[in-house]
Amino acid sequence: SFDALFETTAGDFRVRVRRDWAPIGVDRFWNLARHGFYDDARFHRVVPGFITQFGISGDPPVDGVW
């Protein structure tokens, strides 16, 4: 497991990521994050108290490669 730090305009927060819960998804997230895929990305859906979604790169050419 590892902590992922999210730096946002509304404040920073950390999420504990556990590989034993979803090994393929965590490996994919780890590799994308360490290569800067999520840099300058935005949350595109927020439902307070329920869910926040993200996943599209902040740089469209980079998004196209992945």
Backbone bond lengths (Angstrom), bond angles and torsions (degrees), N, CA, C in turn:
res aa  C-N    CA-C-N  psi(-1)  N-CA   C-N-CA  omega(-1)  CA-C   N-CA-C  phi
1 S - - - 1.459 - - 1.518 109.08 -
2 F 1.317 115.66 160.04 1.458 121.79 176.89 1.520 108.32 -154.09
3 D 1.322 116.24 163.18 1.458 122.08 175.80 1.520 108.90 -99.57
4 A 1.317 116.59 132.04 1.461 122.02 174.40 1.521 107.43 -103.17
5 L 1.327 116.30 124.37 1.455 121.73 178.73 1.523 109.53 -91.72
6 F 1.318 115.76 125.34 1.464 122.47 175.55 1.520 107.09 -107.09
7 E 1.319 116.93 121.41 1.463 122.57 177.68 1.519 107.47 -104.97
8 T 1.331 116.43 114.41 1.464 120.35 -175.90 1.521 110.94 -126.03
9 T 1.319 115.91 166.60 1.463 120.73 177.24 1.527 111.15 -70.07
10 A 1.325 117.60 -17.78 1.466 121.80 178.41 1.531 111.81 -95.91
11 G 1.326 117.12 4.25 1.456 121.69 -179.30 1.522 110.82 120.47
12 D 1.309 115.70 158.24 1.457 121.09 -178.39 1.521 110.93 -90.79
13 F 1.330 116.22 153.76 1.461 121.19 173.91 1.526 109.33 -152.23
14 R 1.319 115.44 160.44 1.458 121.97 179.04 1.524 110.03 -116.85
15 V 1.326 114.56 147.28 1.453 121.26 176.55 1.527 107.21 -125.30
16 R 1.318 116.71 129.42 1.465 120.83 174.85 1.520 107.91 -79.83
17 V 1.323 116.65 123.15 1.457 123.05 -179.19 1.528 107.40 -107.90
18 R 1.322 116.24 122.69 1.466 121.31 -175.56 1.523 110.80 -114.71
19 R 1.307 114.86 113.41 1.461 120.47 -177.83 1.529 112.09 -63.47
20 D 1.326 117.76 -32.07 1.467 119.50 -178.27 1.532 112.55 -66.84
21 W 1.314 117.91 -17.00 1.470 121.08 177.67 1.520 112.34 -83.81
22 A 1.329 117.17 -33.76 1.475 120.89 -176.61 1.534 108.65 -158.23
23 P 1.329 118.66 76.34 1.463 120.87 -172.14 1.531 114.97 -59.27
24 I 1.307 118.53 -40.13 1.469 119.61 -178.76 1.527 110.56 -69.50
25 G 1.332 117.17 -45.40 1.466 121.04 179.16 1.516 112.42 -64.02
26 V 1.332 116.83 -40.60 1.469 120.40 -179.99 1.523 110.30 -67.73
27 D 1.320 117.78 -41.91 1.466 119.72 177.48 1.528 110.88 -60.50
28 R 1.312 115.96 -41.57 1.478 120.52 179.25 1.529 110.44 -64.76
29 F 1.333 117.19 -46.34 1.467 121.48 178.33 1.521 110.43 -60.01
30 W 1.323 117.23 -46.06 1.480 122.43 -178.91 1.536 110.16 -57.26
31 N 1.317 116.35 -49.53 1.470 119.81 -177.44 1.518 112.20 -66.17
32 L 1.325 117.66 -41.92 1.457 119.71 177.97 1.526 111.01 -64.48
33 A 1.320 117.30 -43.90 1.462 121.00 -178.67 1.523 111.94 -64.51
34 R 1.318 117.05 -44.02 1.474 118.73 -177.24 1.523 112.68 -69.56
35 H 1.327 117.34 -17.94 1.456 120.64 176.06 1.536 112.50 -96.73
36 G 1.334 117.66 7.19 1.458 121.38 174.94 1.519 115.01 81.75
37 F 1.330 117.33 13.75 1.454 120.67 -177.67 1.525 112.54 -56.91
38 Y 1.324 117.67 -37.80 1.461 121.09 -175.13 1.529 113.35 -90.77
39 D 1.325 118.30 -1.57 1.470 120.36 178.96 1.524 109.58 -57.59
40 D 1.305 116.34 131.48 1.468 123.91 -179.92 1.526 113.80 64.01
41 A 1.328 117.11 18.01 1.465 120.65 176.70 1.529 109.75 -79.28
42 R 1.302 116.18 162.56 1.463 121.73 -179.51 1.522 109.92 -120.84
43 F 1.327 115.03 154.29 1.457 119.54 170.06 1.530 105.60 -77.28
44 H 1.315 117.57 128.90 1.461 118.39 -176.47 1.523 113.68 -104.76
45 R 1.314 118.04 -4.92 1.471 120.36 173.98 1.518 107.84 -152.81
46 V 1.305 116.23 124.33 1.464 121.50 178.58 1.521 108.36 -130.93
47 V 1.315 116.19 121.97 1.454 122.80 173.62 1.527 105.52 -118.05
48 P 1.341 117.67 102.05 1.462 120.81 -174.65 1.533 113.03 -50.63
49 G 1.316 114.49 134.65 1.458 120.98 178.87 1.517 114.49 76.24
50 F 1.354 117.05 4.09 1.456 118.78 -176.98 1.524 112.95 -132.96
51 I 1.338 117.23 -64.74 1.460 119.31 -172.38 1.521 111.60 -151.87
52 T 1.316 114.63 150.53 1.455 122.30 170.93 1.517 106.75 -132.23
53 Q 1.317 116.87 130.64 1.456 120.42 -178.90 1.526 111.01 -116.21
54 F 1.317 114.26 142.61 1.453 122.61 175.60 1.520 106.77 -152.54
55 G 1.309 117.40 178.64 1.445 119.11 176.23 1.509 114.84 145.44
56 I 1.315 116.66 -9.63 1.455 120.10 177.54 1.522 107.78 -95.61
57 S 1.319 116.34 132.06 1.459 120.75 -178.91 1.521 110.94 -61.20
58 G 1.329 116.26 150.52 1.456 121.35 175.61 1.521 112.14 -76.02
59 D 1.329 117.28 -8.11 1.458 122.92 -178.20 1.531 108.12 -119.50
60 P 1.339 118.83 101.79 1.468 121.43 -174.21 1.532 115.52 -51.33
61 P 1.346 120.40 -41.59 1.467 118.18 177.20 1.531 113.28 -61.49
62 V 1.319 116.61 -36.20 1.465 120.45 177.42 1.524 109.41 -66.71
63 D 1.317 116.72 -43.07 1.460 121.24 178.74 1.528 110.83 -58.32
64 G 1.311 116.45 -39.78 1.454 121.06 -179.62 1.517 113.27 -64.78
65 V 1.331 117.45 -33.69 1.453 121.74 -179.98 1.527 110.55 -68.28
66 W 1.328 116.16 -40.44 1.465 119.75 -177.43 1.504 110.35 -77.20
